[in-house]
Amino acid sequence: MRWLPLLLLGCAGDDTLSFEADIAPIVQQQCSGCHAGAEAEGGLDLSASPYDVLQNQESNQSDLALIEPGDALYSYLWHKVNGTQALAEGSGTSMPLGWWLAPEEIDRIGDWIDEGAAY
């Protein structure tokens, strides 16, 4: 039975999503075109430090924070990319404007938030 603790330690955290590896590529490809610089849409500039901006930003369209670590359903960012912003008492259109993220990308964002939204 001495191998059991080592086996458990080896499995812990292997599949945890991170902003840097899993979410930043989505933000860069799908969001930074409109949410960058002095004229960033909605005042949400994701060009310099997107993780810090998303973690410390209240939504200006809903009472929800953009990210509520551990709970995608209480994270306005997830509702905006999922097209359910009205359910979160928000406004505007789904993001990205004019098209949809792939279902896998939406799931990845939701899973990342549910896991605690780690960098």
Residue pairs with C-beta under 8 A, 6 or more apart in sequence:
16 115
16 118
17 23
17 108
17 111
17 112
17 115
17 118
18 112
18 118
18 119
19 50
19 51
19 112
19 117
19 118
19 119
20 51
20 119
22 108
22 112
23 108
23 109
23 112
24 50
24 51
26 101
26 105
26 108
26 109
27 46
27 50
30 96
30 101
30 105
31 46
31 50
31 95
31 96
32 46
32 47
32 50
33 96
34 40
34 41
34 96
34 97
35 41
35 42
35 44
35 45
35 46
35 47
36 45
36 46
36 47
37 45
37 47
38 45
40 46
40 47
41 97
42 60
42 61
42 92
43 60
44 53
44 57
45 53
46 53
46 54
51 119
54 66
54 67
54 77
55 66
55 67
55 69
55 117
57 65
57 66
57 67
58 65
58 66
59 65
59 66
59 76
59 90
61 76
61 85
61 90
61 91
61 92
62 76
62 79
62 85
62 88
62 89
62 90
62 91
63 89
64 74
64 75
64 76
64 79
64 88
64 90
65 74
65 75
65 76
66 75
66 76
66 77
67 75
67 77
67 113
67 117
68 74
68 75
68 113
69 113
69 116
69 117
70 113
70 114
70 115
70 116
70 117
71 113
71 114
72 78
72 109
72 110
72 111
72 113
72 114
75 113
76 85
76 88
76 90
77 109
77 113
78 106
78 109
78 110
78 113
79 85
79 87
79 88
79 90
80 90
80 92
80 94
80 95
81 94
81 95
81 96
81 101
81 105
81 106
81 109
82 94
82 106
82 110
83 94
83 100
85 91
85 92
85 93
85 94
94 100
101 109
112 118
